[in-house]
Amino acid sequence: MTAALALLGYALMVGVLAPLPLARAGWTHRAPRLAVALWQALALSFVTALVLAVHHLAVPGVHLHLGLAGLMHVCGVDHPGGLAAGGSWRLLLPAAVALWPLGRFAAALARTARHRRRHRAVLDLVAARDRGLGAHVLDHDTPAAYCLPGRRSRIVLTRGALELLTDRQLAAVLAHERAHVTGRHHLARTAADALAAAFPFLPLARLAARETPLLLEMAADDRAVRRHPRAVLAAAMYRVADGQVPRTAFAAGGPAALLRVRRLLTPAPAPHPALRAAATLASAAAPILPLLVTCGPILP
């Protein structure tokens, strides 16, 4: 029971208290990839702690906290009283808790993949493939640029964008969209959306779903400016900011374009190395901490 209370307290801290200062932190916009990793680590840590807490409540008894033996015990091996004697049904409850967000994630992946597949089919009919650009060109006057990620990814440009953007701006926009595709950013975005769908009243879930898309756009901006000037990418984003794109796509413009343009034109210094090290350590340690709470020397 003590371990279950400790895990529930930890889940409460991670799910309710930890997200608030992270959402307000200024360093996240200066290191967006690291910030996304930390949001994902907190989400995984919360789900792990919740599953283990339910496990301890569903399978009461004297729990082992002896390193590897304790970890095996958490997994349902060598339980006092013996689950094989008819208590294995108790594991259905923690399994259901684990499968709830996983099921939401799988359903979200399937749903967005279906939407992208339909959109790709339409693009193959109405858009022209430009091998030189490595993109599909849509005959539309409104300037827009976006990508459909996934195994059969597409980068889409409208005719209006091609007429409005200079060659340098176009190259910067394409680099931004390729960063989304190669970085598989849709997986992190889908995971954040799935957590929010699974736990809609949880601050961690709501804030992660809100912050992750913007951070992924900033991460793609950072990747693009490795080879293209910041001012060029900022000007291109400004010109395609009003283009309408599918919800499952990543757009070079979008509602947060002004914030991203300001970030590009007035770059802030990178986070202090000590802060980066602390955030990296927290990202690596957060998913493991619930196991340490379970396997640590906690008295029954």
C-alpha atoms as a printed R data frame, in Angstrom:
    type eleno elety resid chain resno      x       y       z
1   ATOM     1    CA   MET     A     1  0.000   0.000   0.000
2   ATOM     2    CA   THR     A     2  2.873   2.373   0.752
3   ATOM     3    CA   ALA     A     3  4.326   1.836  -2.701
4   ATOM     4    CA   ALA     A     4  0.933   2.476  -4.292
5   ATOM     5    CA   LEU     A     5  0.538   5.752  -2.389
6   ATOM     6    CA   ALA     A     6  4.070   6.804  -3.336
7   ATOM     7    CA   LEU     A     7  3.378   6.066  -7.000
8   ATOM     8    CA   LEU     A     8  0.061   7.912  -6.932
9   ATOM     9    CA   GLY     A     9  1.772  10.902  -5.322
10  ATOM    10    CA   TYR     A    10  4.474  10.794  -7.980
11  ATOM    11    CA   ALA     A    11  1.862  10.560 -10.764
12  ATOM    12    CA   LEU     A    12  0.053  13.548  -9.251
13  ATOM    13    CA   MET     A    13  3.255  15.563  -9.186
14  ATOM    14    CA   VAL     A    14  4.145  14.683 -12.789
15  ATOM    15    CA   GLY     A    15  0.628  15.057 -14.139
16  ATOM    16    CA   VAL     A    16 -0.443  18.226 -12.316
17  ATOM    17    CA   LEU     A    17  2.500  20.152 -10.852
18  ATOM    18    CA   ALA     A    18  5.462  19.583 -13.194
19  ATOM    19    CA   PRO     A    19  3.766  20.748 -16.447
20  ATOM    20    CA   LEU     A    20  2.980  24.254 -15.204
21  ATOM    21    CA   PRO     A    21  6.551  25.567 -14.815
22  ATOM    22    CA   LEU     A    22  7.623  23.728 -17.980
23  ATOM    23    CA   ALA     A    23  4.881  25.405 -20.027
24  ATOM    24    CA   ARG     A    24  6.002  28.816 -18.727
25  ATOM    25    CA   ALA     A    25  9.740  28.227 -19.095
26  ATOM    26    CA   GLY     A    26 11.507  30.510 -21.540
27  ATOM    27    CA   TRP     A    27 14.233  28.054 -22.456
28  ATOM    28    CA   THR     A    28 11.851  25.673 -24.264
29  ATOM    29    CA   HIS     A    29 11.616  27.959 -27.315
30  ATOM    30    CA   ARG     A    30 15.406  28.111 -27.413
31  ATOM    31    CA   ALA     A    31 15.773  24.319 -27.342
32  ATOM    32    CA   PRO     A    32 12.520  22.997 -28.833
33  ATOM    33    CA   ARG     A    33 13.721  19.468 -29.567
34  ATOM    34    CA   LEU     A    34 14.845  19.008 -25.980
35  ATOM    35    CA   ALA     A    35 11.559  20.462 -24.738
36  ATOM    36    CA   VAL     A    36  9.546  17.999 -26.855
37  ATOM    37    CA   ALA     A    37 11.635  15.135 -25.476
38  ATOM    38    CA   LEU     A    38 10.927  16.318 -21.924
39  ATOM    39    CA   TRP     A    39  7.170  16.567 -22.547
40  ATOM    40    CA   GLN     A    40  7.200  13.043 -23.974
41  ATOM    41    CA   ALA     A    41  9.258  11.731 -21.052
42  ATOM    42    CA   LEU     A    42  6.857  13.238 -18.513
43  ATOM    43    CA   ALA     A    43  3.910  11.658 -20.327
44  ATOM    44    CA   LEU     A    44  5.569   8.229 -20.330
45  ATOM    45    CA   SER     A    45  6.534   8.644 -16.676
46  ATOM    46    CA   PHE     A    46  2.969   9.528 -15.700
47  ATOM    47    CA   VAL     A    47  1.464   6.531 -17.480
48  ATOM    48    CA   THR     A    48  4.091   4.185 -16.035
49  ATOM    49    CA   ALA     A    49  3.511   5.449 -12.484
50  ATOM    50    CA   LEU     A    50 -0.254   5.151 -12.876
51  ATOM    51    CA   VAL     A    51 -0.030   1.584 -14.183
52  ATOM    52    CA   LEU     A    52  2.322   0.508 -11.397
53  ATOM    53    CA   ALA     A    53  0.141   2.168  -8.741
54  ATOM    54    CA   VAL     A    54 -2.941   0.346  -9.990
55  ATOM    55    CA   HIS     A    55 -0.889  -2.855 -10.083
56  ATOM    56    CA   HIS     A    56  0.019  -2.486  -6.401
57  ATOM    57    CA   LEU     A    57 -3.590  -1.749  -5.477
58  ATOM    58    CA   ALA     A    58 -4.947  -4.639  -7.526
59  ATOM    59    CA   VAL     A    59 -2.414  -7.162  -6.215
60  ATOM    60    CA   PRO     A    60 -2.036  -6.396  -2.497
61  ATOM    61    CA   GLY     A    61  0.458  -8.137  -0.335
62  ATOM    62    CA   VAL     A    62  4.033  -7.874   0.803
63  ATOM    63    CA   HIS     A    63  6.025  -6.424  -2.079
64  ATOM    64    CA   LEU     A    64  9.637  -7.168  -2.771
65  ATOM    65    CA   HIS     A    65 11.940  -4.178  -3.118
66  ATOM    66    CA   LEU     A    66 15.169  -5.985  -3.815
67  ATOM    67    CA   GLY     A    67 16.540  -4.703  -7.089
68  ATOM    68    CA   LEU     A    68 15.990  -7.146  -9.950
69  ATOM    69    CA   ALA     A    69 13.781  -9.378  -7.793
70  ATOM    70    CA   GLY     A    70 11.535  -6.424  -7.059
71  ATOM    71    CA   LEU     A    71 11.348  -5.475 -10.716
72  ATOM    72    CA   MET     A    72 10.404  -9.063 -11.635
73  ATOM    73    CA   HIS     A    73  7.787  -8.933  -8.889
74  ATOM    74    CA   VAL     A    74  6.291  -5.773 -10.395
75  ATOM    75    CA   CYS     A    75  5.954  -7.605 -13.695
76  ATOM    76    CA   GLY     A    76  3.870 -10.285 -12.006
77  ATOM    77    CA   VAL     A    77  6.615 -12.856 -11.451
78  ATOM    78    CA   ASP     A    78  6.970 -14.649  -8.124
79  ATOM    79    CA   HIS     A    79  4.090 -12.942  -6.364
80  ATOM    80    CA   PRO     A    80  3.511 -13.899  -2.728
81  ATOM    81    CA   GLY     A    81  0.348 -15.925  -2.637
82  ATOM    82    CA   GLY     A    82  0.828 -16.903  -6.279
83  ATOM    83    CA   LEU     A    83 -1.111 -15.348  -9.083
84  ATOM    84    CA   ALA     A    84 -1.186 -18.697 -10.824
85  ATOM    85    CA   ALA     A    85 -3.493 -19.962  -8.103
86  ATOM    86    CA   GLY     A    86 -6.359 -17.898  -9.495
87  ATOM    87    CA   GLY     A    87 -5.383 -14.282  -8.931
88  ATOM    88    CA   SER     A    88 -4.016 -13.549 -12.390
89  ATOM    89    CA   TRP     A    89 -7.279 -11.779 -13.231
90  ATOM    90    CA   ARG     A    90 -6.105  -8.962 -10.966
91  ATOM    91    CA   LEU     A    91 -3.550  -8.017 -13.598
92  ATOM    92    CA   LEU     A    92 -6.354  -7.126 -15.997
93  ATOM    93    CA   LEU     A    93 -6.905  -3.782 -14.259
94  ATOM    94    CA   PRO     A    94 -3.326  -2.436 -14.632
95  ATOM    95    CA   ALA     A    95 -3.253  -3.893 -18.144
96  ATOM    96    CA   ALA     A    96 -6.400  -1.935 -18.979
97  ATOM    97    CA   VAL     A    97 -4.855   1.256 -17.577
98  ATOM    98    CA   ALA     A    98 -1.794   0.726 -19.779
99  ATOM    99    CA   LEU     A    99 -3.831  -0.115 -22.867
100 ATOM   100    CA   TRP     A   100 -6.074   2.948 -22.537
101 ATOM   101    CA   PRO     A   101 -3.490   5.561 -23.699
102 ATOM   102    CA   LEU     A   102 -1.806   3.032 -26.002
103 ATOM   103    CA   GLY     A   103 -5.136   2.364 -27.647
104 ATOM   104    CA   ARG     A   104 -5.761   6.072 -28.048
105 ATOM   105    CA   PHE     A   105 -2.330   6.450 -29.651
106 ATOM   106    CA   ALA     A   106 -2.930   3.546 -32.048
107 ATOM   107    CA   ALA     A   107 -6.371   4.894 -32.957
108 ATOM   108    CA   ALA     A   108 -4.966   8.386 -33.566
109 ATOM   109    CA   LEU     A   109 -2.208   6.963 -35.761
110 ATOM   110    CA   ALA     A   110 -4.728   4.981 -37.776
111 ATOM   111    CA   ARG     A   111 -7.089   7.940 -38.106
112 ATOM   112    CA   THR     A   112 -4.428  10.426 -39.235
113 ATOM   113    CA   ALA     A   113 -2.908   7.848 -41.595
114 ATOM   114    CA   ARG     A   114 -6.333   7.357 -43.155
115 ATOM   115    CA   HIS     A   115 -6.804  11.107 -43.598
116 ATOM   116    CA   ARG     A   116 -3.340  11.482 -45.129
117 ATOM   117    CA   ARG     A   117 -3.966   8.555 -47.461
118 ATOM   118    CA   ARG     A   118 -7.149  10.175 -48.747
119 ATOM   119    CA   HIS     A   119 -5.405  13.514 -49.159
120 ATOM   120    CA   ARG     A   120 -2.529  11.876 -51.029
121 ATOM   121    CA   ALA     A   121 -5.002  10.232 -53.388
122 ATOM   122    CA   VAL     A   122 -6.540  13.624 -54.146
123 ATOM   123    CA   LEU     A   123 -3.118  15.210 -54.620
124 ATOM   124    CA   ASP     A   124 -2.114  12.502 -57.082
125 ATOM   125    CA   LEU     A   125 -5.122  13.519 -59.164
126 ATOM   126    CA   VAL     A   126 -5.022  17.330 -58.962
127 ATOM   127    CA   ALA     A   127 -1.371  18.206 -58.223
128 ATOM   128    CA   ALA     A   128  1.633  17.991 -60.520
129 ATOM   129    CA   ARG     A   129  4.803  16.305 -59.296
130 ATOM   130    CA   ASP     A   130  7.869  18.573 -59.654
131 ATOM   131    CA   ARG     A   131 10.927  16.323 -59.458
132 ATOM   132    CA   GLY     A   132 13.275  19.271 -59.309
133 ATOM   133    CA   LEU     A   133 11.643  20.596 -56.178
134 ATOM   134    CA   GLY     A   134 10.762  17.186 -54.764
135 ATOM   135    CA   ALA     A   135  7.235  18.458 -54.156
136 ATOM   136    CA   HIS     A   136  3.699  18.384 -55.519
137 ATOM   137    CA   VAL     A   137  2.457  21.650 -56.978
138 ATOM   138    CA   LEU     A   138 -1.210  22.486 -56.484
139 ATOM   139    CA   ASP     A   139 -2.815  24.936 -58.899
140 ATOM   140    CA   HIS     A   140 -4.153  27.436 -56.360
141 ATOM   141    CA   ASP     A   141 -3.641  31.179 -56.057
142 ATOM   142    CA   THR     A   142 -3.315  31.300 -52.250
143 ATOM   143    CA   PRO     A   143  0.347  30.884 -51.235
144 ATOM   144    CA   ALA     A   144  0.733  27.833 -49.016
145 ATOM   145    CA   ALA     A   145  3.327  25.189 -48.237
146 ATOM   146    CA   TYR     A   146  2.875  22.064 -46.138
147 ATOM   147    CA   CYS     A   147  3.866  18.436 -45.833
148 ATOM   148    CA   LEU     A   148  1.983  15.206 -45.262
149 ATOM   149    CA   PRO     A   149  4.322  13.055 -43.142
150 ATOM   150    CA   GLY     A   150  4.465   9.295 -42.980
151 ATOM   151    CA   ARG     A   151  5.851   6.479 -45.080
152 ATOM   152    CA   ARG     A   152  4.560   8.007 -48.338
153 ATOM   153    CA   SER     A   153  5.206  11.607 -47.428
154 ATOM   154    CA   ARG     A   154  4.294  14.526 -49.642
155 ATOM   155    CA   ILE     A   155  5.523  18.106 -49.705
156 ATOM   156    CA   VAL     A   156  2.907  20.382 -51.245
157 ATOM   157    CA   LEU     A   157  3.291  23.870 -52.676
158 ATOM   158    CA   THR     A   158  0.599  25.971 -54.269
159 ATOM   159    CA   ARG     A   159  1.146  27.823 -57.520
160 ATOM   160    CA   GLY     A   160  0.649  31.028 -55.550
161 ATOM   161    CA   ALA     A   161  3.597  30.161 -53.302
162 ATOM   162    CA   LEU     A   162  5.843  29.458 -56.291
163 ATOM   163    CA   GLU     A   163  4.956  32.816 -57.842
164 ATOM   164    CA   LEU     A   164  5.390  34.760 -54.600
165 ATOM   165    CA   LEU     A   165  8.517  33.205 -53.061
166 ATOM   166    CA   THR     A   166 12.020  33.879 -54.288
167 ATOM   167    CA   ASP     A   167 14.323  30.959 -55.044
168 ATOM   168    CA   ARG     A   168 16.093  31.338 -51.686
169 ATOM   169    CA   GLN     A   169 12.810  31.568 -49.787
170 ATOM   170    CA   LEU     A   170 11.469  28.522 -51.598
171 ATOM   171    CA   ALA     A   171 14.585  26.517 -50.711
172 ATOM   172    CA   ALA     A   172 14.229  27.506 -47.056
173 ATOM   173    CA   VAL     A   173 10.549  26.492 -46.989
174 ATOM   174    CA   LEU     A   174 11.357  23.120 -48.558
175 ATOM   175    CA   ALA     A   175 14.098  22.563 -45.962
176 ATOM   176    CA   HIS     A   176 11.584  23.300 -43.212
177 ATOM   177    CA   GLU     A   177  9.075  20.788 -44.571
178 ATOM   178    CA   ARG     A   178 11.736  18.121 -45.101
179 ATOM   179    CA   ALA     A   179 12.763  18.555 -41.470
180 ATOM   180    CA   HIS     A   180  9.244  17.531 -40.428
181 ATOM   181    CA   VAL     A   181  9.366  14.453 -42.632
182 ATOM   182    CA   THR     A   182 12.839  13.227 -41.720
183 ATOM   183    CA   GLY     A   183 12.322  14.031 -38.037
184 ATOM   184    CA   ARG     A   184  9.070  12.013 -37.985
185 ATOM   185    CA   HIS     A   185  7.479  14.843 -36.078
186 ATOM   186    CA   HIS     A   186  4.006  13.453 -36.649
187 ATOM   187    CA   LEU     A   187  4.687  10.689 -34.117
188 ATOM   188    CA   ALA     A   188  5.407  13.138 -31.285
189 ATOM   189    CA   ARG     A   189  2.406  15.255 -32.229
190 ATOM   190    CA   THR     A   190  0.116  12.221 -32.390
191 ATOM   191    CA   ALA     A   191  1.388  10.973 -29.018
192 ATOM   192    CA   ALA     A   192  0.608  14.340 -27.418
193 ATOM   193    CA   ASP     A   193 -2.869  14.397 -28.963
194 ATOM   194    CA   ALA     A   194 -3.514  10.818 -27.826
195 ATOM   195    CA   LEU     A   195 -2.531  11.623 -24.238
196 ATOM   196    CA   ALA     A   196 -4.915  14.585 -24.251
197 ATOM   197    CA   ALA     A   197 -7.693  12.350 -25.568
198 ATOM   198    CA   ALA     A   198 -6.981   9.686 -22.937
199 ATOM   199    CA   PHE     A   199 -6.723  12.123 -20.003
200 ATOM   200    CA   PRO     A   200 -8.583  15.284 -21.079
201 ATOM   201    CA   PHE     A   201 -8.661  16.820 -17.567
202 ATOM   202    CA   LEU     A   202 -4.960  16.279 -16.861
203 ATOM   203    CA   PRO     A   203 -2.816  19.466 -17.030
204 ATOM   204    CA   LEU     A   204  0.131  17.480 -18.394
205 ATOM   205    CA   ALA     A   205 -1.985  16.155 -21.264
206 ATOM   206    CA   ARG     A   206 -3.588  19.495 -22.118
207 ATOM   207    CA   LEU     A   207 -0.352  21.474 -22.002
208 ATOM   208    CA   ALA     A   208  1.664  18.860 -23.907
209 ATOM   209    CA   ALA     A   209 -0.948  18.844 -26.685
210 ATOM   210    CA   ARG     A   210 -0.839  22.646 -26.797
211 ATOM   211    CA   GLU     A   211  2.933  23.093 -26.700
212 ATOM   212    CA   THR     A   212  4.151  20.178 -28.821
213 ATOM   213    CA   PRO     A   213  2.962  21.381 -32.279
214 ATOM   214    CA   LEU     A   214  4.586  24.807 -31.807
215 ATOM   215    CA   LEU     A   215  7.821  23.277 -30.523
216 ATOM   216    CA   LEU     A   216  7.945  20.922 -33.507
217 ATOM   217    CA   GLU     A   217  7.536  23.876 -35.884
218 ATOM   218    CA   MET     A   218 10.381  25.654 -34.109
219 ATOM   219    CA   ALA     A   219 12.521  22.519 -34.321
220 ATOM   220    CA   ALA     A   220 11.913  22.400 -38.080
221 ATOM   221    CA   ASP     A   221 12.804  26.104 -38.304
222 ATOM   222    CA   ASP     A   222 16.079  25.432 -36.496
223 ATOM   223    CA   ARG     A   223 16.881  22.608 -38.893
224 ATOM   224    CA   ALA     A   224 16.162  24.814 -41.915
225 ATOM   225    CA   VAL     A   225 18.333  27.732 -40.737
226 ATOM   226    CA   ARG     A   226 21.372  25.479 -40.568
227 ATOM   227    CA   ARG     A   227 21.702  26.001 -44.330
228 ATOM   228    CA   HIS     A   228 19.510  29.028 -45.001
229 ATOM   229    CA   PRO     A   229 19.580  32.552 -43.552
230 ATOM   230    CA   ARG     A   230 17.106  33.289 -40.783
231 ATOM   231    CA   ALA     A   231 15.764  36.381 -42.529
232 ATOM   232    CA   VAL     A   232 15.045  34.398 -45.682
233 ATOM   233    CA   LEU     A   233 13.037  31.748 -43.847
234 ATOM   234    CA   ALA     A   234 11.223  34.407 -41.806
235 ATOM   235    CA   ALA     A   235 10.213  36.282 -44.965
236 ATOM   236    CA   ALA     A   236  8.984  33.079 -46.578
237 ATOM   237    CA   MET     A   237  6.936  32.163 -43.510
238 ATOM   238    CA   TYR     A   238  5.347  35.601 -43.502
239 ATOM   239    CA   ARG     A   239  4.320  35.233 -47.130
240 ATOM   240    CA   VAL     A   240  2.672  31.828 -46.708
241 ATOM   241    CA   ALA     A   241  1.261  32.406 -43.217
242 ATOM   242    CA   ASP     A   242 -2.372  32.650 -44.350
243 ATOM   243    CA   GLY     A   243 -2.439  29.452 -46.400
244 ATOM   244    CA   GLN     A   244 -5.051  26.884 -45.319
245 ATOM   245    CA   VAL     A   245 -3.712  23.353 -44.856
246 ATOM   246    CA   PRO     A   246 -5.131  20.028 -43.613
247 ATOM   247    CA   ARG     A   247 -5.093  19.511 -39.844
248 ATOM   248    CA   THR     A   248 -2.906  16.403 -40.198
249 ATOM   249    CA   ALA     A   249 -0.262  18.364 -42.117
250 ATOM   250    CA   PHE     A   250  2.668  20.507 -40.997
251 ATOM   251    CA   ALA     A   251  2.588  23.985 -42.502
252 ATOM   252    CA   ALA     A   252  5.429  26.429 -43.043
253 ATOM   253    CA   GLY     A   253  3.088  29.238 -41.999
254 ATOM   254    CA   GLY     A   254  0.163  28.792 -39.648
255 ATOM   255    CA   PRO     A   255 -1.363  30.693 -36.726
256 ATOM   256    CA   ALA     A   256  1.927  30.814 -34.773
257 ATOM   257    CA   ALA     A   257  3.915  32.186 -37.714
258 ATOM   258    CA   LEU     A   258  4.296  35.651 -36.156
259 ATOM   259    CA   LEU     A   259  5.837  34.205 -32.995
260 ATOM   260    CA   ARG     A   260  8.190  32.056 -35.052
261 ATOM   261    CA   VAL     A   261  9.154  34.979 -37.295
262 ATOM   262    CA   ARG     A   262 10.004  37.060 -34.240
263 ATOM   263    CA   ARG     A   263 12.041  34.148 -32.862
264 ATOM   264    CA   LEU     A   264 13.986  33.851 -36.116
265 ATOM   265    CA   LEU     A   265 14.701  37.563 -36.454
266 ATOM   266    CA   THR     A   266 15.676  38.098 -32.807
267 ATOM   267    CA   PRO     A   267 17.386  34.856 -31.835
268 ATOM   268    CA   ALA     A   268 17.889  34.317 -28.126
269 ATOM   269    CA   PRO     A   269 21.036  32.687 -26.752
270 ATOM   270    CA   ALA     A   270 21.015  28.941 -26.339
271 ATOM   271    CA   PRO     A   271 20.131  27.637 -22.872
272 ATOM   272    CA   HIS     A   272 22.995  27.419 -20.399
273 ATOM   273    CA   PRO     A   273 24.860  24.091 -20.702
274 ATOM   274    CA   ALA     A   274 23.927  23.260 -17.113
275 ATOM   275    CA   LEU     A   275 20.245  23.785 -17.927
276 ATOM   276    CA   ARG     A   276 20.513  21.648 -21.039
277 ATOM   277    CA   ALA     A   277 22.241  18.925 -19.060
278 ATOM   278    CA   ALA     A   278 19.562  19.030 -16.367
279 ATOM   279    CA   ALA     A   279 16.750  18.858 -18.937
280 ATOM   280    CA   THR     A   280 18.473  15.995 -20.766
281 ATOM   281    CA   LEU     A   281 18.959  14.108 -17.514
282 ATOM   282    CA   ALA     A   282 15.318  14.702 -16.563
283 ATOM   283    CA   SER     A   283 14.168  13.412 -19.962
284 ATOM   284    CA   ALA     A   284 16.203  10.252 -19.545
285 ATOM   285    CA   ALA     A   285 15.354   9.673 -15.897
286 ATOM   286    CA   ALA     A   286 11.636  10.490 -15.823
287 ATOM   287    CA   PRO     A   287 10.408   7.231 -17.406
288 ATOM   288    CA   ILE     A   288 12.608   5.214 -15.019
289 ATOM   289    CA   LEU     A   289 11.697   6.980 -11.779
290 ATOM   290    CA   PRO     A   290  8.416   5.087 -11.231
291 ATOM   291    CA   LEU     A   291 10.346   1.811 -11.365
292 ATOM   292    CA   LEU     A   292 12.806   3.134  -8.825
293 ATOM   293    CA   VAL     A   293  9.937   4.154  -6.557
294 ATOM   294    CA   THR     A   294  8.536   0.633  -6.867
295 ATOM   295    CA   CYS     A   295 11.819  -1.209  -6.443
296 ATOM   296    CA   GLY     A   296 13.251   1.074  -3.800
297 ATOM   297    CA   PRO     A   297 13.369   0.196  -0.112
298 ATOM   298    CA   ILE     A   298  9.749   1.128   0.675
299 ATOM   299    CA   LEU     A   299  8.216  -0.474   3.719
300 ATOM   300    CA   PRO     A   300  4.805  -2.111   3.388
